Amino acid sequence: MVTLINKTVDAAVRHPEKQKRPDSPVLRKPDWIRVKAPVSRGFTDTRAIVRSKNLTTVCEEAACPNIGECWSKKHATMMIMGDTCTRACSFCNVKTGKPAALDPDEPKNVADAVFEMGLKHVVITSVDRDDLIDGGGEHFANVVTTIRDRNPATTIEILTPDFLRKEGAAEIVIDAKPDVFNHNLETVPRLYLSIRPGARYYHSLRLLERVKERDPSMFTKSGLMVGLGETREEIMQVMDDMRSAGIDFITIGQYLQPTRKHAAIDRFVTPDEFASYEVLAKAKGFLMVSASPLTRSSHHAGEDFTKLQAARAKL
């Protein structure tokens, strides 16, 4: 009996969002956040390439609302290291469980897909792999270098996990020389326990700071979801924290509840409020800001990278 109680308590500490929680109602989306269903030829072609290379995309796994627009242009964000995450964040639609072994052919398959899609800029993300000694850092680096070997003109943006308690893992990825190193803080510190319980706010912030320390020329990027119950003052404080860490690019988008089992939406933030966040972020010194209801880390990433380069050139 004692063992059973201890296991239950331990599970509650590790995954508080998995404990008994009533289904939360899914709020009706306002008109400004509705998107068209994907029906274009480009969408079909992109899906065929992804399937033929046995790849996973965050576009599908995270139920991104922009998948129709992006895939119609043959833009897809590859999610490496499988489709199963070792974390259980309450905002995320990616499944949680015991991941499969890494696919040694994945770096080549990703690089080939980038070539076939003709991507000038590619975004690579991943699940958390706390089961691996280096959190998947070496695999991430292999994907970056293989893409670059196959597609030397393509710029590479990575959206990494936090590599929590994986000493040296982040440095392996930084040394692979991606053009943009992105790691999302996701929400304000007060909400981490319920929204991102497996992570630590200041560790994530420090990760991005370390990127700049190791390679000052590398662009850094981070994103926030709003509509989870945060306050305007808390968002402004996170912006200040990001700037203290030297982050160049901030994205701010509306949180959308994937299912009734996920964290509930506190409210839908209006387009005018997003516009005000953009003004504030620019005033705080970010080189690039993307803030809108449908903003996501990889949405319009190629165009935004061009703007990011131009902003730095003006300094």
C-alpha positions as CSV (number, residue, x, y, z in Angstrom):
1,M,0.0,0.0,0.0
2,V,2.8,2.4,0.9
3,T,4.5,1.7,-2.4
4,L,1.3,2.3,-4.4
5,I,0.8,5.6,-2.6
6,N,4.3,6.7,-3.2
7,K,4.0,5.9,-6.9
8,T,0.8,7.9,-7.1
9,V,2.4,10.9,-5.4
10,D,5.5,10.7,-7.6
11,A,3.3,10.6,-10.7
12,A,1.5,13.7,-9.5
13,V,4.7,15.6,-9.0
14,R,6.2,14.6,-12.4
15,H,3.0,15.0,-14.4
16,P,0.5,17.2,-12.5
17,E,-1.5,17.9,-15.7
18,K,-2.1,14.1,-16.1
19,Q,-4.0,13.8,-12.8
20,K,-7.7,13.7,-12.7
21,R,-8.9,16.9,-14.2
22,P,-12.4,17.5,-15.6
23,D,-12.6,18.1,-19.3
24,S,-12.4,21.8,-20.0
25,P,-14.8,23.3,-22.5
26,V,-13.4,24.3,-25.9
27,L,-14.3,27.9,-26.6
28,R,-15.8,28.9,-29.9
29,K,-13.1,30.5,-32.1
30,P,-13.7,34.2,-33.1
31,D,-13.8,35.1,-36.7
32,W,-10.3,36.5,-36.8
33,I,-8.8,33.0,-36.0
34,R,-10.6,30.9,-38.5
35,V,-8.6,29.3,-41.4
36,K,-9.6,27.6,-44.6
37,A,-9.3,23.8,-45.0
38,P,-6.3,22.6,-46.9
39,V,-7.3,21.6,-50.5
40,S,-4.6,22.9,-52.8
41,R,-2.3,20.8,-55.2
42,G,0.7,22.1,-53.3
43,F,-0.7,20.7,-50.1
44,T,-1.1,17.3,-51.7
45,D,2.4,17.4,-53.1
46,T,4.0,18.4,-49.8
47,R,2.1,15.6,-48.0
48,A,3.4,13.1,-50.6
49,I,7.0,14.1,-50.1
50,V,6.7,13.9,-46.3
51,R,5.1,10.4,-46.5
52,S,7.7,9.1,-49.1
53,K,10.6,10.1,-46.7
54,N,8.9,8.6,-43.7
55,L,9.0,12.0,-41.9
56,T,7.1,13.5,-39.1
57,T,6.0,17.2,-39.2
58,V,5.0,19.4,-36.3
59,C,2.4,20.9,-38.7
60,E,0.4,17.7,-38.3
61,E,1.4,16.5,-34.8
62,A,0.7,19.8,-33.2
63,A,-2.4,20.4,-35.3
64,C,-1.1,23.8,-36.5
65,P,-3.8,26.0,-37.9
66,N,-1.5,27.3,-40.7
67,I,-0.9,23.9,-42.3
68,G,-3.1,24.6,-45.3
69,E,-1.3,27.8,-46.1
70,C,2.3,26.5,-45.5
71,W,1.9,23.2,-47.2
72,S,0.3,24.8,-50.2
73,K,3.6,26.6,-50.7
74,K,5.6,23.4,-50.0
75,H,6.8,24.7,-46.7
76,A,6.8,22.1,-43.9
77,T,8.4,22.1,-40.4
78,M,10.2,18.7,-39.9
79,M,9.9,17.2,-36.4
80,I,12.8,14.9,-35.8
81,M,13.5,12.1,-33.3
82,G,10.0,10.5,-33.7
83,D,6.4,11.5,-32.9
84,T,6.4,10.6,-29.2
85,C,7.6,13.0,-26.5
86,T,9.0,12.1,-23.1
87,R,7.3,15.3,-21.7
88,A,3.6,15.9,-21.1
89,C,3.0,19.6,-21.4
90,S,-0.6,20.5,-21.0
91,F,-0.8,22.7,-24.1
92,C,0.8,20.3,-26.6
93,N,-1.0,17.9,-28.9
94,V,2.1,15.7,-29.5
95,K,1.6,12.3,-27.8
96,T,3.5,11.3,-24.7
97,G,5.1,7.9,-24.1
98,K,8.2,5.8,-24.6
99,P,9.8,6.9,-27.9
100,A,11.3,4.5,-30.4
101,A,15.0,4.3,-31.2
102,L,16.4,7.1,-33.4
103,D,16.3,6.5,-37.1
104,P,19.8,6.6,-38.5
105,D,18.4,7.5,-41.9
106,E,16.5,10.5,-40.7
107,P,19.2,13.1,-41.4
108,K,19.4,12.0,-45.0
109,N,15.7,11.7,-45.4
110,V,15.2,15.3,-44.1
111,A,17.9,16.7,-46.3
112,D,16.4,14.9,-49.3
113,A,12.9,16.3,-48.5
114,V,14.4,19.8,-48.2
115,F,15.9,19.4,-51.7
116,E,12.7,18.0,-53.3
117,M,10.6,20.8,-51.8
118,G,13.2,23.4,-53.0
119,L,13.2,25.1,-49.6
120,K,15.4,28.2,-49.3
121,H,14.8,28.2,-45.5
122,V,13.9,25.2,-43.4
123,V,12.7,24.9,-39.8
124,I,13.7,21.7,-37.9
125,T,12.1,20.9,-34.5
126,S,11.8,17.9,-32.3
127,V,10.1,16.1,-29.5
128,D,11.8,16.1,-26.1
129,R,14.0,13.0,-25.7
130,D,14.8,12.9,-22.0
131,D,15.5,9.2,-22.5
132,L,18.7,9.9,-24.4
133,I,22.0,10.7,-22.7
134,D,22.5,13.9,-24.8
135,G,18.8,14.6,-25.2
136,G,19.2,14.0,-28.9
137,G,21.8,16.8,-29.3
138,E,24.1,14.8,-31.6
139,H,21.2,13.7,-33.8
140,F,20.0,17.3,-34.1
141,A,23.5,18.4,-35.1
142,N,23.7,15.5,-37.7
143,V,20.4,16.7,-39.3
144,V,21.7,20.3,-39.5
145,T,25.0,19.3,-41.1
146,T,23.4,16.8,-43.5
147,I,20.9,19.4,-44.7
148,R,23.7,21.8,-45.3
149,D,25.8,19.3,-47.2
150,R,22.8,18.5,-49.5
151,N,21.4,22.0,-49.7
152,P,24.3,24.5,-49.2
153,A,22.2,27.5,-50.2
154,T,19.4,26.7,-47.7
155,T,19.3,28.6,-44.4
156,I,18.5,26.5,-41.4
157,E,16.4,27.4,-38.4
158,I,16.1,25.0,-35.4
159,L,13.5,24.9,-32.7
160,T,15.0,22.8,-30.0
161,P,14.0,21.2,-26.7
162,D,15.6,22.6,-23.5
163,F,18.2,19.7,-23.1
164,L,17.4,19.9,-19.4
165,R,20.1,18.1,-17.3
166,K,22.0,17.0,-20.5
167,E,25.4,18.7,-20.0
168,G,27.1,19.7,-23.3
169,A,24.1,18.8,-25.5
170,A,23.2,22.4,-26.4
171,E,26.8,23.1,-27.3
172,I,26.9,20.2,-29.8
173,V,23.9,21.7,-31.6
174,I,25.2,25.3,-31.5
175,D,28.5,24.1,-33.0
176,A,26.6,22.6,-36.0
177,K,26.1,26.3,-37.0
178,P,22.3,26.7,-37.7
179,D,21.4,30.1,-38.9
180,V,18.7,30.6,-36.2
181,F,18.5,28.9,-32.8
182,N,15.0,29.0,-31.5
183,H,13.8,27.7,-28.2
184,N,10.3,28.7,-27.0
185,L,9.7,29.9,-23.4
186,E,6.0,29.3,-24.2
187,T,4.5,31.0,-21.2
188,V,5.2,33.2,-18.2
189,P,7.0,31.8,-15.2
190,R,3.9,31.7,-12.9
191,L,2.2,29.2,-15.3
192,Y,5.1,26.8,-15.8
193,L,3.9,24.2,-13.2
194,S,0.6,23.7,-14.9
195,I,1.5,24.4,-18.6
196,R,5.1,23.3,-18.9
197,P,5.8,21.2,-15.8
198,G,8.8,19.3,-17.1
199,A,10.7,22.5,-17.9
200,R,12.3,25.3,-15.9
201,Y,11.8,28.9,-17.0
202,Y,15.2,30.2,-16.1
203,H,16.9,27.1,-17.6
204,S,15.2,27.8,-20.9
205,L,16.2,31.5,-20.7
206,R,19.8,30.5,-19.9
207,L,19.9,28.1,-22.8
208,L,19.3,31.0,-25.2
209,E,21.8,33.2,-23.4
210,R,24.4,30.4,-23.8
211,V,23.9,30.4,-27.6
212,K,24.9,34.0,-27.8
213,E,27.9,33.5,-25.5
214,R,29.2,30.6,-27.7
215,D,28.3,32.2,-31.0
216,P,27.4,35.9,-30.9
217,S,26.7,36.0,-34.6
218,M,23.9,33.4,-34.4
219,F,20.3,34.7,-34.4
220,T,18.3,33.6,-31.4
221,K,14.5,33.4,-31.3
222,S,11.8,32.5,-28.7
223,G,8.1,32.4,-28.6
224,L,5.1,32.9,-26.3
225,M,1.5,31.7,-26.3
226,V,-1.1,34.0,-24.9
227,G,-4.6,33.3,-23.7
228,L,-3.6,31.0,-20.9
229,G,-4.3,33.4,-18.0
230,E,-1.1,35.5,-18.1
231,T,-1.3,39.2,-17.5
232,R,0.0,42.0,-19.7
233,E,2.6,42.9,-17.0
234,E,3.9,39.3,-17.0
235,I,4.3,39.3,-20.8
236,M,6.3,42.6,-20.6
237,Q,8.6,41.1,-17.9
238,V,9.2,38.0,-20.1
239,M,10.1,40.4,-23.0
240,D,12.6,42.1,-20.7
241,D,14.1,38.7,-19.6
242,M,14.4,37.8,-23.3
243,R,16.2,41.0,-24.1
244,S,18.6,40.5,-21.2
245,A,19.4,37.1,-22.7
246,G,20.2,38.8,-26.0
247,I,17.3,37.2,-27.9
248,D,16.8,38.8,-31.3
249,F,13.4,37.6,-32.4
250,I,10.1,37.1,-30.5
251,T,6.9,35.5,-31.7
252,I,3.6,35.8,-29.8
253,G,0.6,33.8,-30.8
254,Q,-2.8,32.7,-29.5
255,Y,-2.9,29.4,-27.6
256,L,-5.5,27.1,-29.1
257,Q,-6.8,24.2,-27.0
258,P,-6.2,20.9,-29.0
259,T,-8.7,18.8,-27.0
260,R,-10.8,19.0,-23.9
261,K,-8.1,17.1,-22.0
262,H,-5.6,20.0,-22.6
263,A,-5.2,23.3,-20.7
264,A,-8.2,25.5,-21.2
265,I,-8.2,28.8,-23.1
266,D,-8.5,31.6,-20.6
267,R,-9.5,34.0,-23.4
268,F,-9.0,34.9,-27.1
269,V,-6.6,37.9,-27.3
270,T,-7.8,40.5,-29.9
271,P,-5.8,41.5,-32.9
272,D,-5.5,45.0,-31.4
273,E,-3.8,43.6,-28.3
274,F,-1.4,41.6,-30.5
275,A,-0.6,44.8,-32.3
276,S,0.2,46.5,-29.0
277,Y,2.5,43.7,-28.0
278,E,4.4,44.1,-31.3
279,V,4.9,47.8,-30.6
280,L,6.1,47.1,-27.1
281,A,8.5,44.4,-28.3
282,K,10.0,46.6,-30.9
283,A,10.5,49.4,-28.3
284,K,12.3,47.0,-26.1
285,G,14.9,46.4,-28.8
286,F,14.0,43.1,-30.6
287,L,15.3,43.0,-34.1
288,M,12.2,41.1,-35.3
289,V,8.7,40.7,-33.9
290,S,5.8,38.6,-35.1
291,A,2.7,39.0,-33.0
292,S,-0.8,37.9,-34.2
293,P,-3.5,35.4,-33.4
294,L,-2.1,32.8,-35.9
295,T,1.6,33.5,-35.3
296,R,3.5,30.3,-34.8
297,S,7.3,29.8,-34.5
298,S,7.7,28.5,-38.1
299,H,5.0,30.5,-39.8
300,H,6.5,32.7,-42.6
301,A,9.9,31.8,-41.1
302,G,11.7,32.2,-44.4
303,E,10.4,35.7,-45.0
304,D,11.0,36.6,-41.4
305,F,14.6,35.4,-41.6
306,T,15.2,37.8,-44.5
307,K,13.8,40.7,-42.5
308,L,15.9,39.6,-39.5
309,Q,19.1,39.8,-41.6
310,A,18.1,43.2,-42.9
311,A,17.4,44.5,-39.4
312,R,20.8,43.5,-38.2
313,A,22.4,45.1,-41.3
314,K,20.9,48.4,-40.2
315,L,22.6,48.4,-36.8
